[in-house]
Amino acid sequence: MPLYHGNSLAVDSVYDQIMDAYSNIIMTQEQKAQYRTMRKNMRGRWTGGGFGLSGAIAGAATAGMLNAASGIGHGIFNAIGNIGSSWEAKEKKRKLYENPDTVGRLLQALSDDAFNILLANTDCGSERFGIEYKPRYEEESERANAILGNLEKLQVEGSKFKEMMGELFELDPYNIRFYRLALSRFGDEKKELQSMAGFFGCGRELNAYKNQLLEDMALKPESEDLAGYQKLLEELKPKAQYYGIDEASSPVFKKVQDNYNRLETEARIFEATTYSSIQEAEAAKAEKQELEHIFSGISLTEKKSIWEGLLQLRDYPVERYPKKSYLEEVERALKNEIINSVDSLDKASILKAQEELSEAGFQEISVEKEIGDLEEKLKNFDTNFRTVDGVLYSSDEEARAAREELKYCEDTLNAVDIDDEASISSAMEKLRSHSFQYIHVNEYLEKIEQVLEALQVEMLPEKIERFLERRDFSGAWQFLRTVEVPEDAREKEKKLLNQNAKRMLSEELKQAEEYKDTGMGNTLLGAVLIVVIGIFLTAIFPLAFPIAVIISILGIIGNLGRAKERKEWKKAFDLISELKRIGYTF
């Protein structure tokens, strides 16, 4: 029903705003969110019923309007009982109650609703019952609209404008266009125009127009960042004052302020810490940047660099960003460098490490264990010095000699190229020929032999491939039979060798079979058999014998004609026979 500025009472909207202000005083954030959801769902279906604000909330909860399942009903009562009794809450409620704007907005809303009820009654009488209402100022209204049209289009200034505005007001004080035009020219800082519009039933429309002007300004801030919203707020404040808009009750201001507050809060957060101001957060960032700069200049594997960096970190003053993690890492690196540089066989080295740990003055990490270990080394120094490779010797001299032998073994092993069979064999020979008095060299020889065996197994396919490239099948088989490798590796390579040889000798295998099938012995045996058959058939067929003799002779001659081919086949036959003899299976 646009005639009446909406389908809800103006007093409901104002009442909701006052309820919001009251709930902000007595409720927690969670309770306020639940309350707003409830009010949205129940809008238009419950009233305060004369209970007052506290009574309205409590009464609604008692009546079941606030769902107990959400817990908000209990939360409100707790809020009223706990927060509401505090001095701060009392002071806020007193200011809300005594604020002239509170009762002023309610009275204005009631006035607007009364005027709209009057309009509704006249419309109802006219449309439902045919009652004719004679407009009191139809002619005056038309004249006022004409003047308004001219004033809105033409640039009328000074006393002439004021004179025409006075005439307009006398003609039609119920015309909202008059109040909009007056607002655009004179503003409404003292809210006198708003009061006058309210008296003539245009208060609600004028207030909506004011907020629409602000909303049009707020639609597109210069930028969607903190600076953009800060500038927008700075621009809105004088406009709101000019239009006579209360910032606290303006939804436009609330929306812009909420965006500003959100961005301002985000700007105060740095690495999960919320600082009291943006300046504090920026100062924390600057402190971290300097800490990172100091830390990046430290070489964590050089004792001197660690010492210097640690002193820099300790001397750098911080007020906002913690430097504990940097100190911990650098102190840990220093501790490791001190401990790793200790020679357990040098008493002076142990004492020096104790002194360095003490002088470092570790603040963030504990070195009690390391100090205890060093004390234990000193306590058992003599025993430790005479212990070499798990063996306790009777004198320092024997221990030194054993340590020299141990070093010889380790140096020999470290010089081995594990991919070079000759290098491995040379190391084994070097250890075997050296005279050891204390060290059990067999343990080291076993290690080298294991490396050699692994290398031989790894290189076995490559060595066999070299035999096959030369078509030295006998040599490949003999090598496999004699090479020192585990039996499972040997058998695996034999199978592969047999498969590869069969593939490579496929033509020779065919020729060997041909040689077996076409031998002279087989040819002569066949000729004799044919002649014998011819003799038996002579009684029936007289020419059988001569024909059999001729066939036999031709067969023998044909076999003699393939002598060259049979010579090549014989070579293949002899090769295959020899390979089978030594172990190949074709």
KABEL-V653208 format. One record per pair of residues at least 6 apart in sequence whose C-alpha atoms are under 7 Angstrom apart, sorted by the first residue. I is the first residue (numbers start at 1). J is the second residue. D is the distance in Angstrom with one decimal. If there is no record, write none. Layout:
# KABEL-V653208
I&J&D + I&J&D
This chain:
# KABEL-V653208
1&7&6.0 + 4&116&5.3 + 9&113&6.1 + 10&109&5.0 + 10&112&6.8 + 10&113&6.1 + 11&106&6.2 + 11&109&4.8 + 11&110&5.8 + 14&105&6.6 + 14&106&6.3 + 19&53&7.0 + 23&32&6.6 + 25&89&6.0 + 25&92&6.9 + 26&79&5.6 + 26&80&5.9 + 26&83&5.9 + 26&84&5.5 + 26&89&7.0 + 27&76&6.5 + 27&79&5.6 + 31&72&5.9 + 31&75&6.6 + 34&72&6.5 + 38&66&6.6 + 48&56&4.3 + 49&56&7.0 + 60&66&6.4 + 61&73&5.4 + 66&72&6.8 + 66&73&5.8 + 67&73&7.0 + 83&89&6.6 + 84&90&6.7 + 96&102&6.9 + 108&198&6.1 + 111&198&6.8 + 112&198&6.6 + 112&201&5.3 + 112&203&6.6 + 112&204&6.4 + 115&201&5.5 + 125&131&5.4 + 126&132&6.0 + 140&171&5.2 + 140&172&6.6 + 141&171&6.5 + 141&172&5.6 + 144&168&5.6 + 144&171&6.1 + 144&172&6.3 + 173&200&6.5 + 174&200&5.4 + 174&201&6.7 + 174&202&6.7 + 176&202&6.0 + 179&197&6.8 + 179&206&6.9 + 180&206&6.9 + 183&243&6.9 + 187&242&5.2 + 187&243&5.0 + 188&242&5.8 + 188&243&4.7 + 188&244&4.9 + 189&241&5.6 + 189&242&4.9 + 189&243&5.8 + 189&244&4.4 + 190&244&6.4 + 191&244&5.3 + 194&203&5.9 + 197&203&4.7 + 210&243&6.5 + 211&252&6.9 + 214&236&6.9 + 214&252&6.7 + 215&252&5.7 + 218&232&7.0 + 221&228&5.7 + 221&229&6.3 + 221&232&6.1 + 222&228&5.2 + 226&260&6.1 + 226&263&5.6 + 226&264&6.4 + 229&256&6.9 + 229&260&5.6 + 230&260&6.6 + 247&253&6.0 + 267&278&5.9 + 268&274&5.5 + 268&275&5.2 + 268&276&7.0 + 268&277&5.8 + 268&278&4.7 + 268&281&5.3 + 269&275&6.2 + 269&281&6.7 + 270&281&6.2 + 275&281&5.6 + 284&320&5.2 + 284&321&5.0 + 287&318&6.5 + 287&321&6.1 + 288&321&6.3 + 294&309&6.7 + 294&313&7.0 + 295&309&6.9 + 298&305&5.6 + 298&306&5.9 + 298&309&5.7 + 299&305&5.7 + 299&306&6.4 + 300&306&5.9 + 300&333&5.8 + 301&337&7.0 + 303&334&6.5 + 303&337&6.3 + 306&330&6.6 + 306&334&6.1 + 310&327&7.0 + 310&330&6.4 + 313&327&6.9 + 327&364&6.7 + 328&364&5.4 + 328&365&6.3 + 331&362&6.7 + 331&365&7.0 + 338&353&5.9 + 339&353&6.8 + 342&349&5.6 + 342&350&5.9 + 342&353&6.6 + 343&349&5.7 + 343&350&6.8 + 344&350&6.7 + 345&385&5.6 + 347&378&7.0 + 350&374&6.4 + 354&371&6.6 + 354&374&6.9 + 386&392&5.6 + 386&393&5.3 + 386&395&6.6 + 386&396&5.7 + 386&399&5.1 + 387&393&6.2 + 387&399&6.7 + 388&399&6.4 + 388&402&6.7 + 388&403&6.3 + 393&399&5.8 + 402&438&5.4 + 402&439&6.3 + 405&436&6.8 + 405&439&6.4 + 406&439&6.5 + 412&427&6.4 + 416&423&5.8 + 416&424&5.9 + 416&427&6.7 + 417&423&5.8 + 417&424&6.8 + 418&424&6.6 + 418&451&6.9 + 419&455&6.8 + 421&452&6.6 + 424&448&6.8 + 424&452&6.4 + 428&445&6.3 + 428&448&6.7 + 453&485&6.3 + 456&485&6.9 + 457&485&6.4 + 457&489&6.9 + 464&476&5.8 + 467&473&6.8 + 467&475&6.7 + 467&476&5.5 + 474&579&6.6 + 480&490&6.5 + 498&584&6.1 + 498&585&6.8 + 502&586&6.5 + 508&572&5.1 + 509&576&6.9 + 511&569&4.9 + 511&572&6.1 + 511&573&7.0 + 512&569&5.6 + 512&570&6.7 + 512&572&5.4 + 512&573&4.1 + 514&569&7.0 + 515&566&6.2 + 515&569&5.3 + 515&570&6.1 + 515&573&6.8 + 523&555&6.9 + 523&556&6.4 + 524&556&6.9 + 527&552&4.3 + 530&548&5.6 + 530&552&6.7 + 531&545&6.6 + 531&548&5.1 + 531&549&5.7 + 534&544&4.9 + 534&545&4.2 + 534&548&5.3 + 535&545&5.3 + 537&544&5.9 + 538&544&5.3 + 538&545&5.9
